[in-house]
Amino acid sequence: MTSKNYNTTQIRKTELSRYQSMSDNKQLAKLEFVSFCIEQYKMATKQTGCKVEQLFQQRGVIDFLIDNYEVLHTQSAQFIQEEIVEYLNNHQQ
């Protein structure tokens, strides 16, 4: 049986690299989720993607979606739309 000798620095670099990759994947998943929400809202309200993106930026919806990603991404599209509408109603300019 052969064993590889890894020093602590090599192990930490490997772990750091793995966690960085996980972090990048999580960020990508959140961006994909926001994009999905914009598309769903766009279709539901018959607006352009540009208008919806602008609305979401101005009213803080994108931050709301990212901050609540862990809960929202497991819900149905209809539930998410209802949450977005409720958020917009509660955060009018």
N, C-alpha and C positions, 0 to 999 in steps of 0.2 A: 504494500500500500504506500503510495506516495502522498506526501502532504505538501501543500504549497505554503510557503512562509510569506504572509502578508504583514507589512508593518502597519502600525496604527494610522499613519497618514494615508496610505493607499486605501484602507478600509473606509476612512472618513470621506475621502474624495469620491469613492464609489457610491457611498450612501448619499452624499450631497448631490451627486449627479442624478441619482434615482429620484430623490425628492424634488429636485428642480424640474425633472421631466414630468413628475406627477403634478406639480404646480402649474406648469405650462399647459398640461392637458386639462386641468380644472379651469384655467382661464379661457381656454378655447371652448370648453363646454358651456361656460357662462355666456360667451359671445354668441355662440350658436343658439343658445336659448333666447337671448334678447332678439336675435334676428328672427327666430320662429315667432316670438310674440308680436313683433312689428308686422310680420306677414299676416298673422291671424287677425290682428286688429285692423289692418288695411283691408282685408277681405270682408270683415264684418261691418266696417263702416263705409266701404266703397270709396276710400281715399287713396291717394298715391302713397307709395312707400316713403317718398321724400317728406310729404306733409306729416305722416305719422311719426317719422324719425324726428322731425323738428318739434312736434308736439311733445313727444316723449322726452326729448332733451330739455325743452323749456320748463316742463312741469315736474321733472325729476323722476319720471317713470323708469328710465333706464337704471338709475341708481337703486330705486325700489326693487326692480327685478333682480339685479345683481346681489343686493343685500339679502334678499329673501330667496335666493336660488335654491338653497338646500330643501326648502319646503315646497316651493312652487313647481320645480321641475318634475316632481312626482305626481302632480295633479293633472286633471284633464284640461284640454284646451278651453273648454267652456268655463271651467272654474277659474282658470287664469284670466280669461277675458272679463269675467265678473269682478275679479280682484282689481284688474286694471281700471275698469269703469268706476268702481268704488273709490279707488285711490284718486282718480281724476276728479270725481265729485267732491272729495274731501280736501283736495289741494287746488282749488280754483284760484286763478290769478285775480 
